[in-house]
């Protein structure tokens, strides 16, 4: 279990680094791995320091810097599922942080919509809407538009298939001229389609639309904040859109950056060949050959 807890479950550094390690990190800033003689640090180790000036070990507040699996140089703790700050969710990736940001924003929008619709809820649950105040309705449906004030009324032109079975019936009338069957329909006596209710529903719709627009702006800002807080390979990657037609050799690209950009360190190079049309034609050829063989 100790191995699972320290290597699999996410942990954060609960204390700061010793002072000598902090000074060593400051000296190494801006230098390439080959210049310092040490292996290149991971993105989590390169993450900017958040410790404020003046803090000491007795007054240290955790910065929630994610620890590497198996970290044993500094004390670490498991992330608390309830107390972890929202800004630290980007440690698990941009998508995770944006997911919970979106969920929180949607929850706020729906809360505002519920608050605006409270007058309608109180009206539907009162005797003004239904004389028996929705008697027999489950508690979680109280305040909805369910009408419990009903009565049977004659319906001369109603067909049996026009209503559910529980809302239509018939009776046999006996008169001087003989017997006749008359259909009855269960009518709602509640007055729900009022101007007041319509206006409140319109306000709820406006709140939801405005909330979605504001939520999009908020999520875009959160995306920038999460991205700036974490250092990933994307932050150190460039894309060349107009390469020479004969530049296929990755080693040639590495030498180019090294010689022309102050001995720039290149970790990986990917050369994308614009041969989509050729690949599609080869796939079509293979399919035609298989068809001929059949």
Backbone bond lengths (Angstrom), bond angles and torsions (degrees), N, CA, C in turn:
res aa  C-N    CA-C-N  psi(-1)  N-CA   C-N-CA  omega(-1)  CA-C   N-CA-C  phi
1 X - - - 1.460 - - 1.538 110.67 -
2 X 1.321 117.29 -35.27 1.464 120.49 178.76 1.526 110.81 -62.09
3 X 1.329 116.23 -40.82 1.466 119.48 177.82 1.531 110.01 -64.06
4 X 1.320 117.43 -44.91 1.465 120.98 179.51 1.526 111.24 -61.71
5 X 1.334 116.74 -40.24 1.459 120.91 -176.43 1.524 111.92 -71.00
6 X 1.344 117.86 -31.57 1.461 120.38 -174.94 1.525 113.16 -99.48
7 X 1.313 118.30 -15.47 1.459 119.91 -179.00 1.521 113.22 -113.65
8 X 1.313 117.99 -28.37 1.460 120.98 -176.17 1.524 112.03 -101.68
9 X 1.328 117.03 -49.56 1.458 120.26 -179.04 1.526 110.51 -73.46
10 X 1.331 117.86 142.91 1.472 120.24 -179.45 1.518 111.10 -71.39
11 X 1.332 116.14 138.48 1.449 122.87 179.91 1.527 108.89 -133.94
12 X 1.321 115.87 157.80 1.459 121.36 176.44 1.521 109.35 -124.88
13 X 1.332 115.30 157.67 1.459 120.58 -179.25 1.521 109.19 -78.44
14 X 1.319 115.92 116.62 1.461 121.11 -174.72 1.515 112.51 -84.26
15 X 1.325 118.09 -11.27 1.460 121.79 177.92 1.514 109.04 -135.94
16 X 1.333 115.14 160.95 1.454 119.97 -179.84 1.517 110.61 -78.90
17 X 1.339 115.19 166.61 1.457 119.84 176.25 1.520 110.72 -70.95
18 X 1.310 117.19 156.74 1.466 118.97 173.20 1.520 110.83 -60.61
19 X 1.346 115.95 157.91 1.453 120.61 -175.23 1.517 112.52 -61.80
20 X 1.339 117.02 -36.55 1.459 118.52 -178.35 1.513 111.21 -66.63
21 X 1.345 118.06 -34.75 1.457 120.97 177.84 1.513 110.58 -70.82
22 X 1.360 118.21 -36.50 1.452 121.37 178.11 1.521 110.43 -62.13
23 X 1.376 116.80 -44.54 1.447 120.08 -179.75 1.512 111.31 -65.60
24 X 1.335 116.35 -36.48 1.454 119.83 179.75 1.525 110.52 -66.62
25 X 1.339 117.32 -38.76 1.454 120.83 178.09 1.520 110.99 -64.62
26 X 1.358 116.92 -38.89 1.450 119.36 -179.69 1.521 111.07 -66.42
27 X 1.332 117.06 -34.40 1.462 119.76 178.62 1.519 111.35 -69.68
28 X 1.313 117.15 -32.35 1.454 120.79 -175.45 1.512 112.57 -83.51
29 X 1.332 119.47 -10.82 1.456 121.99 -176.95 1.525 109.98 -60.64
30 X 1.322 115.77 131.83 1.456 121.72 176.99 1.506 114.37 87.65
31 X 1.344 118.60 -1.34 1.448 121.07 -179.44 1.518 110.51 -104.13
32 X 1.336 115.18 148.22 1.451 120.59 177.79 1.513 109.98 -76.84
33 X 1.327 117.94 157.04 1.467 120.63 -179.74 1.511 112.77 -57.56
34 X 1.380 116.70 -37.76 1.447 117.92 -177.57 1.531 112.05 -71.38
35 X 1.359 116.98 -20.61 1.449 119.76 178.61 1.526 111.66 -79.43
36 X 1.310 117.18 -33.73 1.464 120.76 -179.63 1.511 112.78 -87.21
37 X 1.340 117.08 -16.81 1.446 120.01 -178.96 1.508 113.65 77.42
38 X 1.338 117.90 13.20 1.454 121.94 -179.44 1.513 109.92 -119.25
39 X 1.340 117.86 155.84 1.468 119.99 177.54 1.516 110.93 -64.38
40 X 1.329 115.16 151.99 1.463 120.91 -178.94 1.525 110.43 -66.35
41 X 1.318 116.86 138.05 1.454 121.86 -178.02 1.510 110.90 -79.69
42 X 1.311 115.44 153.74 1.455 121.04 178.30 1.515 109.91 -76.20
43 X 1.362 118.84 162.83 1.458 121.11 178.39 1.519 113.07 -57.06
44 X 1.338 117.54 -35.17 1.459 119.09 -179.58 1.530 111.32 -66.66
45 X 1.346 116.13 -33.12 1.455 119.52 179.03 1.518 111.99 -77.33
46 X 1.353 116.05 -24.19 1.461 120.48 179.39 1.512 112.57 -84.62
47 X 1.313 117.71 -9.14 1.467 120.69 -176.64 1.522 110.25 -56.26
48 X 1.305 116.08 137.92 1.467 120.89 -174.27 1.527 110.74 -60.93
49 X 1.316 114.78 148.15 1.456 120.73 -178.17 1.513 109.03 -78.11
50 X 1.331 116.47 137.17 1.450 121.70 -179.05 1.526 112.09 -110.84
51 X 1.317 117.06 2.62 1.450 119.54 -178.32 1.520 110.11 -70.26
52 X 1.323 118.31 128.76 1.446 122.81 -177.43 1.528 110.46 -80.46
53 X 1.360 114.74 153.70 1.456 120.31 177.67 1.517 110.08 -64.58
54 X 1.313 115.98 139.34 1.453 120.36 177.55 1.506 113.23 96.53
55 X 1.350 118.82 -13.55 1.454 120.24 179.55 1.529 108.46 -75.67
56 X 1.286 116.76 140.99 1.452 121.74 174.50 1.517 108.39 -121.16
57 X 1.311 115.86 179.44 1.453 119.91 -176.46 1.514 112.12 -63.62
58 X 1.331 117.84 -28.52 1.459 120.12 179.97 1.521 112.45 -78.93
59 X 1.339 116.36 -23.88 1.460 120.65 -177.57 1.520 110.77 -117.39
60 X 1.318 115.87 28.55 1.467 120.31 -175.14 1.524 111.08 -83.17
61 X 1.307 114.77 131.89 1.454 120.76 175.25 1.522 108.78 -106.16
62 X 1.321 118.80 132.09 1.468 120.24 -176.44 1.524 111.30 -62.05
63 X 1.325 114.99 137.90 1.463 120.32 177.64 1.519 112.06 -93.45
64 X 1.313 117.47 -2.03 1.455 123.35 178.75 1.529 111.77 59.99
65 X 1.343 116.45 32.25 1.461 118.78 172.68 1.520 108.17 -69.11
66 X 1.295 116.23 125.82 1.463 119.94 -175.52 1.521 110.35 -67.63
67 X 1.302 115.73 131.66 1.461 121.60 -179.10 1.519 110.20 -85.62
68 X 1.320 115.03 149.91 1.458 120.32 175.72 1.536 109.34 -70.68
69 X 1.325 118.13 150.14 1.468 119.99 177.52 1.524 111.14 -56.30
70 X 1.327 115.78 128.44 1.450 120.80 179.76 1.514 114.46 81.35
71 X 1.319 118.87 14.66 1.465 121.75 179.36 1.535 110.28 -58.66
72 X 1.352 115.99 126.54 1.465 119.95 -179.01 1.519 112.74 -133.44
73 X 1.341 117.70 5.99 1.458 119.80 179.84 1.517 111.61 -85.92
74 X 1.321 117.27 -31.50 1.462 121.97 178.47 1.522 108.15 -127.20
75 X 1.330 118.06 152.70 1.475 119.98 178.29 1.527 111.67 -64.38
76 X 1.305 115.57 141.62 1.466 121.61 178.80 1.523 109.76 -129.45
77 X 1.319 114.64 159.94 1.456 121.78 177.60 1.524 109.36 -136.63
78 X 1.334 115.03 156.44 1.458 120.27 174.55 1.525 109.61 -72.57
79 X 1.329 116.10 145.02 1.456 120.29 175.01 1.524 109.77 -65.29
80 X 1.324 115.92 132.27 1.459 120.29 176.11 1.524 109.38 -80.45
81 X 1.343 118.39 125.34 1.475 119.37 -177.15 1.524 113.30 -67.15
82 X 1.329 118.67 -13.75 1.464 120.93 -178.42 1.528 112.96 -109.54
83 X 1.314 118.22 -29.82 1.465 121.49 -172.15 1.520 113.62 -105.92
84 X 1.316 119.13 -2.83 1.461 120.18 178.61 1.521 110.21 -66.94
85 X 1.343 119.41 127.38 1.465 120.74 179.89 1.529 112.03 -59.54
86 X 1.305 114.66 146.42 1.465 119.82 -177.70 1.522 111.44 -62.88
87 X 1.335 117.38 -32.97 1.462 120.40 -176.64 1.525 112.20 -66.88
88 X 1.343 117.20 -17.49 1.459 120.49 -178.05 1.521 113.02 -89.55
89 X 1.325 117.97 -2.17 1.459 119.72 -178.40 1.523 112.25 -68.10
90 X 1.332 116.51 -18.57 1.459 118.98 176.99 1.506 113.73 -67.60
91 X 1.347 118.16 -11.79 1.463 120.45 177.26 1.524 111.66 -62.35
92 X 1.310 117.33 -23.80 1.473 121.28 178.80 1.524 112.03 -92.13
93 X 1.283 117.61 6.07 1.455 120.87 -179.49 1.515 111.24 118.25
94 X 1.316 114.99 155.54 1.463 120.60 -177.70 1.523 111.70 -62.41
95 X 1.331 117.03 -38.24 1.467 120.54 -178.22 1.520 112.56 -64.54
96 X 1.345 117.32 -39.89 1.463 120.27 179.57 1.523 110.50 -65.00
97 X 1.324 116.64 -45.54 1.459 119.63 179.31 1.518 112.51 -61.80
98 X 1.342 117.01 -42.35 1.466 120.06 -179.93 1.520 111.21 -69.80
99 X 1.329 117.68 -31.50 1.465 120.18 178.91 1.525 110.43 -61.77
100 X 1.330 116.74 -51.01 1.454 119.24 -178.46 1.533 111.61 -71.23
101 X 1.324 117.21 -29.55 1.460 119.64 174.24 1.519 110.43 -64.24
102 X 1.331 116.41 -42.74 1.468 120.38 178.53 1.522 111.11 -65.59
103 X 1.334 116.79 -41.25 1.459 119.50 179.17 1.524 111.27 -62.53
104 X 1.320 116.92 -41.08 1.462 119.75 179.04 1.526 111.02 -66.26
105 X 1.336 116.93 -39.97 1.462 120.13 179.59 1.523 111.10 -66.62
106 X 1.339 116.45 -41.57 1.467 119.57 178.46 1.526 110.39 -64.34
107 X 1.321 116.57 -39.57 1.464 119.30 177.25 1.517 112.05 -61.96
108 X 1.335 117.57 -38.94 1.466 120.47 178.29 1.525 111.22 -67.20
109 X 1.333 116.74 -40.56 1.475 120.00 179.46 1.523 110.93 -64.41
110 X 1.318 116.86 -44.85 1.461 119.76 179.36 1.526 111.66 -66.72
111 X 1.338 117.24 -33.17 1.464 119.97 176.10 1.523 110.48 -64.22
112 X 1.328 117.24 -44.21 1.464 120.22 177.74 1.526 111.14 -63.42
113 X 1.332 116.74 -40.22 1.467 119.69 178.15 1.525 110.55 -63.90
114 X 1.327 117.94 -38.01 1.469 120.93 177.92 1.522 111.33 -65.85
115 X 1.330 116.80 -39.95 1.462 119.95 179.41 1.528 110.82 -65.01
116 X 1.345 116.72 -39.85 1.468 119.62 179.61 1.516 111.06 -67.63
117 X 1.332 117.31 -32.63 1.467 120.86 -177.45 1.527 112.90 -87.91
118 X 1.327 118.97 3.74 1.461 120.71 179.63 1.533 113.21 -58.46
119 X 1.337 120.35 -40.62 1.479 118.49 176.90 1.519 113.09 -56.73
120 X 1.324 117.53 -39.42 1.463 119.70 177.62 1.532 111.11 -66.67
121 X 1.327 116.91 -38.98 1.461 119.77 179.41 1.524 110.90 -62.95
122 X 1.333 116.63 -43.98 1.458 120.11 178.86 1.527 111.33 -65.00
123 X 1.328 115.85 -35.75 1.467 118.96 179.87 1.529 110.99 -67.46
124 X 1.333 117.38 -44.47 1.467 120.20 -178.78 1.524 111.68 -66.71
125 X 1.324 117.26 -28.32 1.461 120.22 -179.35 1.526 112.75 -87.89
126 X 1.318 118.83 -2.86 1.459 122.07 -176.51 1.524 111.11 -95.76
127 X 1.340 115.05 173.40 1.469 120.91 178.05 1.520 111.87 -76.02
128 X 1.331 118.30 -13.69 1.469 119.86 175.77 1.517 111.49 -65.88
129 X 1.321 116.54 -29.82 1.463 120.48 179.29 1.522 111.24 -91.41
130 X 1.316 117.06 -46.45 1.454 122.24 -179.50 1.523 108.70 -134.57
131 X 1.305 116.69 128.59 1.467 120.44 -174.59 1.525 112.47 -58.48
132 X 1.308 116.76 -36.61 1.468 119.50 -178.64 1.527 112.71 -92.70
133 X 1.356 116.62 11.77 1.465 121.93 176.48 1.531 112.24 53.51
134 X 1.330 114.25 47.60 1.474 122.11 176.88 1.527 111.75 55.73
135 X 1.287 115.95 47.81 1.462 120.75 178.19 1.527 110.24 -65.15
136 X 1.324 116.24 134.66 1.456 121.78 179.78 1.518 114.41 87.46
137 X 1.327 118.46 -4.72 1.460 121.34 179.28 1.528 108.57 -82.35
138 X 1.336 119.76 135.86 1.468 121.18 178.03 1.522 111.30 -55.74
139 X 1.318 115.71 151.98 1.452 121.18 -173.96 1.515 111.84 -61.24
140 X 1.349 117.57 -34.72 1.457 119.36 -177.94 1.521 112.44 -75.99
141 X 1.349 116.93 -8.88 1.463 120.78 176.96 1.525 112.08 -107.12
142 X 1.322 117.63 1.43 1.450 120.39 176.28 1.529 109.29 -63.01
143 X 1.316 117.36 134.74 1.455 121.92 -178.01 1.508 113.82 91.73
144 X 1.323 116.96 -2.04 1.461 119.96 174.08 1.529 109.33 -85.44
145 X 1.313 117.13 179.06 1.462 121.37 -176.03 1.524 113.02 -84.62
146 X 1.320 118.08 15.62 1.461 120.43 177.13 1.528 109.41 -65.75
147 X 1.314 115.70 128.89 1.467 121.17 -178.22 1.528 109.44 -106.17
148 X 1.330 115.02 124.84 1.470 120.39 178.50 1.526 112.54 -108.55
149 X 1.310 116.50 0.58 1.474 121.54 177.20 1.519 108.04 -96.90
150 X 1.326 116.82 94.71 1.463 121.92 -174.33 1.527 110.61 -127.76
151 X 1.305 114.40 163.72 1.470 121.07 177.15 1.523 108.65 -155.29
152 X 1.363 115.61 151.48 1.461 121.33 179.09 1.523 108.89 -86.10
153 X 1.331 115.75 129.63 1.473 120.86 179.36 1.529 108.39 -129.18
154 X 1.334 117.25 148.62 1.469 119.67 177.02 1.518 111.07 -63.63
155 X 1.294 115.09 143.04 1.472 120.77 179.21 1.534 106.67 -135.82
156 X 1.324 115.27 96.43 1.456 119.85 -171.45 1.524 112.64 -71.37
157 X 1.331 116.59 -34.83 1.470 119.76 -175.74 1.524 113.14 -100.81
158 X 1.321 117.90 8.90 1.466 120.47 -177.39 1.524 110.97 -78.40
159 X 1.322 114.45 141.09 1.456 120.90 172.62 1.523 108.90 -101.46
160 X 1.313 115.70 152.89 1.460 120.39 -176.25 1.533 111.80 -62.65
161 X 1.332 116.42 -30.52 1.466 120.23 -178.25 1.523 113.00 -83.33
162 X 1.323 117.76 -2.96 1.470 120.01 -178.55 1.516 112.89 -78.70
163 X 1.339 118.63 -16.94 1.458 121.65 -175.04 1.527 109.46 -132.82
164 X 1.338 116.83 158.00 1.470 119.61 169.73 1.533 109.97 -62.73
165 X 1.303 115.57 158.46 1.457 120.27 -175.14 1.525 112.75 -60.21
166 X 1.351 117.38 -32.92 1.462 119.74 -176.95 1.529 112.50 -79.23
167 X 1.339 117.65 -4.54 1.462 119.72 -177.29 1.523 112.63 -117.81
168 X 1.292 118.76 13.75 1.465 121.96 177.74 1.524 108.66 -144.57
169 X 1.283 115.51 144.41 1.463 122.07 178.08 1.528 109.58 -153.51
170 X 1.322 116.50 179.35 1.466 120.20 179.09 1.529 108.95 -144.37
171 X 1.292 113.52 164.61 1.469 121.23 179.21 1.525 108.14 -144.87
172 X 1.303 114.83 150.46 1.467 120.97 179.45 1.526 109.07 -100.91
173 X 1.279 114.64 121.58 1.465 121.16 179.45 1.513 109.38 -99.75
174 X 1.325 115.81 132.16 1.467 121.76 -179.99 1.528 107.68 -110.65
175 X 1.314 115.13 122.76 1.466 120.49 179.95 1.511 111.63 -132.61
176 X 1.308 114.16 -174.66 1.467 119.33 -179.08 1.514 111.67 -65.04
177 X 1.283 115.93 -29.53 1.470 119.49 -177.72 1.519 113.02 -92.08
178 X 1.310 117.05 -4.21 1.457 119.06 179.01 1.517 111.62 133.48
179 X 1.317 115.61 -160.97 1.460 122.67 -178.15 1.528 110.14 -105.39
180 X 1.342 114.29 147.07 1.462 120.62 177.22 1.526 109.20 -143.65
181 X 1.314 115.42 144.57 1.469 121.52 179.43 1.522 109.12 -101.50
182 X 1.326 114.92 128.46 1.468 120.77 -178.81 1.531 109.08 -121.84
183 X 1.317 115.76 132.83 1.472 121.22 178.67 1.522 110.17 -84.50
184 X 1.339 114.96 143.65 1.457 121.97 176.15 1.542 108.40 -123.41
185 X 1.327 115.70 141.94 1.474 121.91 177.98 1.519 109.49 -118.18
186 X 1.342 115.71 146.70 1.458 120.93 179.09 1.526 108.55 -84.94
187 X 1.296 115.99 114.25 1.468 121.64 -174.27 1.536 110.53 -101.26
188 X 1.353 115.03 140.04 1.461 120.76 174.33 1.529 109.18 -85.76
189 X 1.308 115.94 126.65 1.459 120.60 178.68 1.525 113.03 -92.85
190 X 1.325 116.55 0.16 1.464 120.71 -179.19 1.524 109.97 -76.05
191 X 1.325 114.82 144.35 1.460 120.77 178.82 1.530 108.28 -105.03
192 X 1.329 114.74 89.40 1.459 119.33 -176.42 1.510 114.30 -98.58
193 X 1.327 118.04 -29.64 1.466 121.27 -177.23 1.521 109.97 -87.50
194 X 1.337 116.50 69.09 1.454 121.38 179.10 1.521 110.09 -103.71
195 X 1.332 116.19 161.82 1.458 120.68 179.30 1.530 110.62 -62.96
196 X 1.304 116.33 -38.24 1.459 120.94 -179.93 1.522 111.22 -60.69
197 X 1.329 116.44 -45.94 1.467 119.51 179.10 1.522 111.21 -65.50
198 X 1.315 116.51 -38.01 1.463 119.54 179.26 1.521 112.31 -63.78
199 X 1.342 116.42 -40.95 1.462 119.69 178.72 1.523 110.68 -64.66
200 X 1.324 117.14 -42.03 1.461 119.58 179.36 1.529 111.08 -64.06
201 X 1.319 116.91 -40.74 1.463 119.49 177.33 1.531 111.33 -64.52
202 X 1.324 116.36 -34.72 1.465 119.69 177.33 1.527 110.32 -65.20
203 X 1.323 117.05 -42.03 1.456 120.80 177.53 1.531 110.89 -62.02
204 X 1.320 116.81 -40.08 1.470 119.77 177.49 1.527 110.40 -61.12
205 X 1.336 116.42 -42.46 1.466 120.09 178.77 1.524 110.98 -62.55
206 X 1.327 117.17 -40.76 1.468 120.75 178.25 1.521 110.31 -63.53
207 X 1.328 117.07 -42.85 1.464 120.35 179.33 1.520 110.74 -61.21
208 X 1.321 117.83 -42.26 1.470 120.78 -179.27 1.528 110.78 -66.00
209 X 1.342 117.81 -43.67 1.465 120.61 -178.98 1.529 110.64 -64.87
210 X 1.338 116.67 -47.98 1.463 119.83 178.72 1.531 110.28 -63.23
211 X 1.328 116.63 -39.46 1.459 119.80 179.05 1.512 112.35 -62.04
212 X 1.326 117.98 -38.90 1.472 121.19 178.87 1.526 110.46 -66.27
213 X 1.343 116.87 -40.98 1.466 119.89 178.79 1.534 110.90 -63.98
214 X 1.325 115.81 -45.25 1.470 119.17 178.18 1.526 110.61 -65.73
215 X 1.332 116.78 -36.41 1.459 120.67 -179.93 1.524 110.76 -63.22
216 X 1.330 117.74 -38.26 1.462 120.00 178.84 1.520 111.17 -63.13
217 X 1.336 116.91 -42.07 1.467 120.12 177.97 1.531 110.19 -64.77
218 X 1.331 116.61 -41.69 1.459 121.10 -179.59 1.525 110.98 -63.75
219 X 1.316 117.57 -40.87 1.461 121.04 -178.67 1.524 110.34 -68.33
220 X 1.340 117.45 -37.04 1.462 119.54 177.58 1.527 110.82 -63.00
221 X 1.330 117.61 -41.21 1.461 120.46 177.10 1.527 111.11 -66.89
222 X 1.330 116.15 -38.79 1.468 119.26 178.11 1.528 110.82 -64.92
223 X 1.315 117.01 -36.17 1.461 120.11 178.40 1.526 110.86 -62.44
224 X 1.340 116.69 -42.60 1.463 120.26 178.09 1.525 110.56 -64.79
225 X 1.349 116.35 -41.76 1.468 119.97 -179.14 1.524 111.15 -64.16
226 X 1.330 118.01 -45.08 1.464 120.91 178.66 1.529 110.83 -62.92
227 X 1.329 115.87 -40.59 1.465 119.75 -176.82 1.523 111.31 -68.47
228 X 1.350 117.09 -38.09 1.463 119.82 179.57 1.527 111.79 -74.08
229 X 1.318 117.66 -25.49 1.459 121.11 -178.33 1.516 112.17 -77.62
230 X 1.314 116.91 -22.78 1.461 120.92 -177.79 1.519 109.71 -117.06
231 X 1.318 116.28 140.89 1.451 121.95 176.68 1.523 108.54 -102.76
232 X 1.316 115.84 120.21 1.458 121.97 -179.85 1.526 109.16 -125.61
233 X 1.317 115.71 175.10 1.464 119.75 178.61 1.523 111.88 -62.36
234 X 1.330 116.68 -26.45 1.457 120.22 179.69 1.530 111.71 -63.96
235 X 1.340 116.89 -30.65 1.460 120.04 -179.91 1.524 112.36 -68.97
236 X 1.318 118.22 -19.15 1.460 121.99 -177.72 1.534 111.30 -118.14
237 X 1.309 116.99 22.34 1.459 121.84 -178.40 1.527 109.70 -111.06
238 X 1.308 115.65 143.60 1.455 121.68 175.80 1.520 108.33 -128.55
239 X 1.333 115.88 154.23 1.466 122.23 178.51 1.519 108.33 -124.34
240 X 1.303 116.46 128.01 1.466 122.57 178.99 1.524 107.58 -101.29
241 X 1.328 115.64 116.77 1.467 121.48 -174.55 1.526 113.03 -88.39
242 X 1.336 117.79 -21.74 1.472 120.09 -175.81 1.534 111.34 -125.59
243 X 1.326 118.61 59.75 1.466 119.78 -179.05 1.536 110.40 -74.52
244 X 1.327 117.02 160.30 1.475 119.62 172.85 1.529 110.78 -60.72
245 X 1.308 115.80 149.91 1.465 120.02 -175.20 1.521 113.04 -65.99
246 X 1.333 117.28 -24.70 1.466 120.11 -177.60 1.530 112.83 -102.16
247 X 1.357 117.63 13.38 1.469 120.76 -177.34 1.519 109.76 -90.57
248 X 1.331 116.28 80.19 1.458 122.15 -179.24 1.530 113.29 -105.50
249 X 1.325 117.80 -17.05 1.460 121.41 -172.05 1.529 109.66 -87.09
250 X 1.354 119.26 118.24 1.477 120.59 178.11 1.530 112.64 -60.71
251 X 1.338 117.60 -34.34 1.458 120.05 -179.95 1.520 110.71 -64.69
252 X 1.310 116.85 -34.67 1.466 120.75 177.50 1.525 110.84 -63.96
253 X 1.348 115.77 -39.95 1.468 119.75 177.82 1.529 110.49 -66.98
254 X 1.324 117.84 -40.63 1.460 121.09 179.96 1.523 110.96 -63.12
255 X 1.327 116.33 -42.82 1.461 119.46 178.06 1.521 110.96 -65.59
256 X 1.305 116.81 -35.14 1.469 120.37 179.58 1.529 111.38 -62.87
257 X 1.322 117.23 -47.32 1.459 120.34 179.27 1.532 111.10 -67.34
258 X 1.312 116.24 -37.97 1.465 119.78 -176.91 1.530 111.13 -67.52
259 X 1.318 117.12 -39.14 1.459 121.02 -174.83 1.529 112.70 -84.87
260 X 1.324 117.96 -25.89 1.460 120.61 -173.42 1.520 114.34 -106.76
261 X 1.326 118.40 -9.22 1.463 120.72 -177.30 1.527 110.72 -129.74
262 X 1.305 116.66 52.20 1.465 123.23 173.00 1.532 111.74 54.67
263 X 1.321 114.89 50.23 1.465 122.16 177.31 1.537 111.68 56.54
264 X 1.319 115.29 47.99 1.467 120.83 -178.99 1.522 110.54 -62.38
265 X 1.325 115.33 137.96 1.466 120.90 179.76 1.525 109.81 -84.68
266 X 1.304 116.71 125.91 1.465 123.17 179.76 1.515 108.32 -112.82
267 X 1.330 116.34 123.79 1.462 120.91 -179.29 1.518 111.98 -91.77
268 X 1.309 117.74 -44.83 1.469 120.85 -177.48 1.526 108.97 -149.44
269 X 1.318 115.87 147.42 1.463 122.75 178.58 1.519 108.31 -133.33
270 X 1.303 115.73 133.46 1.469 121.72 176.03 1.521 108.39 -124.08
271 X 1.319 116.59 124.20 1.465 122.44 179.11 1.521 107.84 -104.51
272 X 1.317 116.01 113.60 1.465 121.09 178.72 1.515 110.42 -93.64
273 X 1.320 116.74 119.17 1.465 122.07 -178.26 1.528 108.99 -90.61
274 X 1.305 115.61 131.47 1.465 121.04 -179.22 1.530 109.23 -82.78
275 X 1.312 115.45 75.95 1.464 120.49 -177.60 1.526 111.24 -127.12
276 X 1.339 116.99 33.24 1.465 120.10 -178.76 1.517 111.34 -60.44
277 X 1.341 116.79 -42.95 1.459 119.93 -178.78 1.523 110.75 -63.57
278 X 1.335 117.21 -40.69 1.456 120.57 178.46 1.524 110.75 -64.21
279 X 1.332 117.85 -43.51 1.466 121.06 -179.39 1.523 110.56 -63.56
280 X 1.334 117.30 -43.25 1.470 119.67 179.21 1.522 111.22 -62.99
281 X 1.327 117.49 -39.20 1.467 119.85 178.74 1.524 111.19 -67.73
282 X 1.329 117.18 -36.28 1.466 119.56 177.46 1.535 110.87 -66.77
283 X 1.325 116.76 -38.59 1.463 119.76 176.86 1.516 110.47 -64.15
284 X 1.328 117.13 -43.49 1.471 120.71 178.05 1.522 110.96 -62.12
285 X 1.326 117.79 -40.60 1.464 121.92 178.35 1.525 110.55 -62.33
286 X 1.340 116.54 -43.23 1.462 119.25 -179.88 1.528 110.99 -64.49
287 X 1.320 117.03 -40.65 1.461 119.76 178.31 1.513 111.43 -64.50
288 X 1.326 117.15 -39.41 1.474 119.42 178.86 1.523 111.62 -66.90
289 X 1.349 116.73 -38.37 1.466 119.55 177.25 1.529 111.64 -63.21
290 X 1.335 117.06 -40.67 1.459 120.17 177.59 1.538 111.04 -65.00
291 X 1.332 115.60 -36.91 1.462 119.04 178.93 1.533 110.96 -66.55
292 X 1.360 116.07 -39.43 1.471 119.63 179.40 1.530 110.29 -66.52
293 X 1.347 116.34 -39.22 1.456 119.22 -178.77 1.510 112.33 -64.93
294 X 1.344 117.52 -28.53 1.466 119.96 178.37 1.514 111.02 -70.75
